[in-house]
């Protein structure tokens, strides 16, 4: 059956058999086909799978492009790779998780991902763009930043389908995927108001950042929806690090009428607040509810485990890959737009109902 299909491809002039055809017939991934046919050493592919791949390639007449000797005409290169270009990747877990989402979705669609880090160096970015543009296997680009911000998209990307991830441009020229930070700040704060808390401290990140500004908006909106007046004396600017969370937490808890709950702009600052609470002789969550944001891995291992809100980096990466493949492979037209991806609330053990004793004290 497969043999006949291979012959028909040639007869009908529908093009040469591709690696994707081999993968489909053999029932394996495209990367496995590449590893087998390129005879890559060190690959952990069973002899049975290797045999299936070779038989499938033989049946449909697939041959690897020649690498030596005279070539009359170079065969068309299959566009099977997404270029992920990001300004930084090693200083935060967030872009790594986004890359996981891109890679997993792309692999399911028979595509691979090449990652390029520019470190915000213009010369390095230019070199990366030159390399990407001359690679005929690149189907499109996901252009990303380590923190949400406005960017000037390089003009060199104009010939390639491009999706922005965790960044946006004005005026809108591309599809952009960003986290729903206002909704996140709202959900985290609303969780605390639903538990009866009315004096809720907020330790934000660096106030100039988009994420910090939007989480503060969500905090204010959730207070308003619960008919609680915004009190600026309960807000502190932070820097996303535990020490600042500890310092700001001590400051808030030393107020004459301290908050009964503190919402932190990220999990690291929440850990600092928990340390401050312990130093003040307060138990979490009996005396103080603490809410984080991000759902980093460490949030599961604090004592007690930290209630938080997921920053949906993985889902954002998946969505970016899905849209790019629709554009680059399926020819779907996408008008420029900004898509916000919301993260779910994760309730653990650092938030609890406001006790009657604490409520009476905070009302004084």
N, C-alpha and C positions, 0 to 999 in steps of 0.2 A: 504493500500500500504506500509506504513512505517512498519507495523507489519510484513508483509511478508519479507521485507528486513532484519529486525532484526533476524528473524528465519534463513534466509539463511546465515547470518554471522556465526551463531553457527554451522550450518550443514556442511558448506564448510570448516570449520576449519580455517577461515580467522581471528580469534582472537575475543576477547570480544568487545562488543560495547564500544565506547569511549565517552568522554565528547564532543569531536569535532562532533561526529555523532549526539548527542543530540542537539547541537547548530545549526547544519545544518538543521535538521528536524523542530526544533522549530522556526527557522528564527531569532535567537538572537545571541549575542556574547558568546564566550566561558566563559568570566568572569561573564556574567549574569547567565549562567548555574551553574557555581561554587557557586555564591552567593545564588541562589535559593536552590540548592540541599544540600548545607552545612548549610542552614537555618541561614545565617548571619544576625544578627540584625542590623538595621539602614540602610539597603539597600533600595534605592528608586526605587524599581521595582514594577510595577503595578500588582494587583491581577490577571489580565488577562494574563500577560506575565508569571507570576509564574505558573499559571495553564497550559499554553502551554508547559512550560519546563517539568513539572512533567508528563504530558501526553506523551510527546515525550520520556522521559526516560523510562516510563512504557511500551510503545509500543515496544521498541527495547530491553527491558530487561537490561537497564543500571542500575548498582547499585554502590554507592560509596564504596570504599574499607573499610572494617571493621576496626574500630579503637580499639575495645576491644575484648576480648575473644581469644581463640586459633585460630591460622591461619596456615592452612596446607601449603599453598604456596602463597607468596605475589604476587599480580597481577603486571604486567609490568606497570611502571610509564610512562606516556606520556611525551615526551620531548617537552614542550610547553613554555619554558622560555629562554630568552636571558639575560645573565649576562653582565651588563655594568659596567666596572671597570675603574675609572678615578682617577687621582691623586688629583684633587681639583675641587670643584663645586660651592662653596659659594662666591668666591671672584671675579667672572666675570660672565656675562650673557651668554658667548659663549658656555660652556659645557652644560648649562641648555637647550639652544635652540637645541643643537645637540641631547640631550636626548629626547626632544619633537619629533624630526624627527624620531628617533629610535622607540619610543613608538607608534607613530601614524601608521607607516608602519607595525610594528609587530602586532598591534591590528587588522589591516585589514586582516592580514594573520592568525588570530586566536591564536596569541601568546602574551605573556606578557613579561615585562622587569623588572628585579631586578637590582637596582643601588647600587654600592659599591664605597665608597670614601676612598682612601688609604692615602691621605695627604703626599705622598712621604715618608711614614714611612715604612721601610722594614718589621718590625714585624707585623704591621697592614696589609700590603699587603700579607704577608705569611698567616695570619689568614683568610683573605678574600679568598685567593686561596684555602685553605683547605675546607672552607665552600662551595665554588662553585663546587669543584671537587667531594665532597661527596653528592651533591644534584642531584639525578637522573633525575630531571625535566629539568636541564640545557641542552639546545641543543648546545650552543656555546657561545663564549665570544667576546664582542667588547671592546678592550683595548684602552683607550683614555688618552690624556693629555690636560691640560688646555691651553698650548701654543704649537705651532708646534715645534717639536724637534725630534732628534734621540733617540731611546730607546733601552735598552736591554730587549727583551721580556722574561719574566720568563719561565724557562724550564718546570715548572709545567703545563703550558698550552698546552704542546705538544699533550696530548691525545684529546684535544677539538678543533673543528673548531674555528679559531680565525681570526678576522679582526681588523687591527689597524686603529684608527681614530684620525686624527690630529697629527699623529706621524708616524715614519717609522724606520726601522732597516736596518743595513748594515752588512753583505750582505743581500740581500732581502730573506726573509723566509716566508713572509705573504703578503696578499693583504693589501695595505695601502691606506687610503683615506685622502688627504690633500687639503687645499685650493690652488687655482692657484694664488699665490701672485704676481709673475712676471707679469702675464696677468692683474692682478688688478691694479698694479702700472702703467702699460702701459696705461690702459683704462682711469684711472683718470687723468693722465698727458696729454694724447692725447685729452681729452675733453677740457682742458685749451688751448692747442695749436690751436685747431680748432676754438676757440673763438678769436684767434689773439694774444694771450699772448706769449711773447718770453722770458721775464724775470720772471721765475717761481721759487719761493722759495720752498724748501722742508724741512719740519720738520719731521724727522724720529723718530721711536721708539728707544729702546735700541739697539745699533748697533750690539751687539753680538747675537741677536735673529734671527732665520731663517726668520721670517716675515719681520723684518726690512731690512735685507740684500736683500731679494727678491723684496720688494717694491722699494728699491733704484735701483735695476737692471731694473725694469720696467720703472721707471722714466727716467733713462738714455737712455733706448731704444726708448722711445717715443720722447724724445728730438732729438735723432739722426735721427729718421724717419721723423721729421719735419725740418731737416737740421738746428737745433739749437745746438750750441756748449755747452757742459756741463761746468758749472761754479761752482766749488766747494765752492766758497764764498757764494753761495746761499743755501747751505745745512747746516742744524743744527741737531745735535743729541738731541733727547728728551727722555721722560720716560713714554709716554702714558697718562700723567696727565695734567689737564687744566693749572696749574701754569707754567709748563715748556713750554706749548704752548704759553702762554702769554709772558713769558720772551723771548723766541726765536722769537716770532712775533715782539716784540718791537725792538729787535736787528736787524732783517731784515728790518723793516720799517724805521729804523734810518740810514740806509746806504745812502751815497750820491746819489746813483742811485738805489732806492728800487725796489723790484719786484712789478709787477702789479697783480700777482696772487700768492697764497701760497697753496701748496698741503700738507696736514697734514697726518701723518701715522695713525691717528685714529680720531674719532669724538670729543673726549674729548679735545685733543690738539687744534683742530679747533675752539672749543668754546673759548679757551684761546686766540687764534689769533684774533677772532672777538672782544674780549674785548680790546686787544692791539690796533686794528684799531680804535676803538671808542676813545680811549685815545689819539691817534695821530690826531684826527679830521677827520678821513677818513670814508666814507660811504661804506658799503658792499651791493651790488656788484659794485656800481657806480665807486668808487675809487680803490677798491681791490676785486678781486674774491677769495673766500676761498673754498677749496675742502677738505672734510673729507674722512674717510674710516671706514667701519664697518657697517654703518646704524643701530646704536643703536636707541632705542625708542626715546631718547631725541632729535635726529637729526630732528624730525618732528616739534619740539616745540621751536627751537631757533628763534631769530628775526634778519633777516629773516630765514625761514627754510633752513637747511643745505643741499647743494648738497654733495653727498657721493657715496661710492661704497659698495655694499652688501658683507659682509663676509658670505659665504653660509653655515653657521653652520647647519641649518635645513636640507638642501638638502644633506649635507655630512652625517648627521645622517641617513636619509632615505636610501642613497646609501649603507651605511655600513650594515644596517639591511637587505636590499634586497640581498646583496651578501652573508651575513652570512646564511640567510635562504636558499638560493640556495645551499650552501655548506652542511649545517647541515641537512636540511630536504629533499631536492631534490637530494642530492648526486652528485651535479655538481662539477667537478674538476676545481679549479682555480689556475693558475700558479701564483707565487709571482710577484706582480707588484705594482707600485704606480700610483694611479688614482688621477688626479688633477681636482677639481671642481671649475669652474669660477663663480664669482658673477656678477650680472648686475650693470650697472651704474644707479644711481638715481639722476636725475637733478631736483634740487629745485630752490631756489631763491638767493643763495649766489655766483653764477657764472653767468657772463654776458660777452657779446662782449666787447673787449677792445675799449674804446672810443678814438677818434682821439686825444683828448687833452692829455690823459694818455700815448698814444703811442708816441707822440712827446716828452714828458718829459722823458720817459724811454729810448729813443734813444739817448739822450744827453750824 
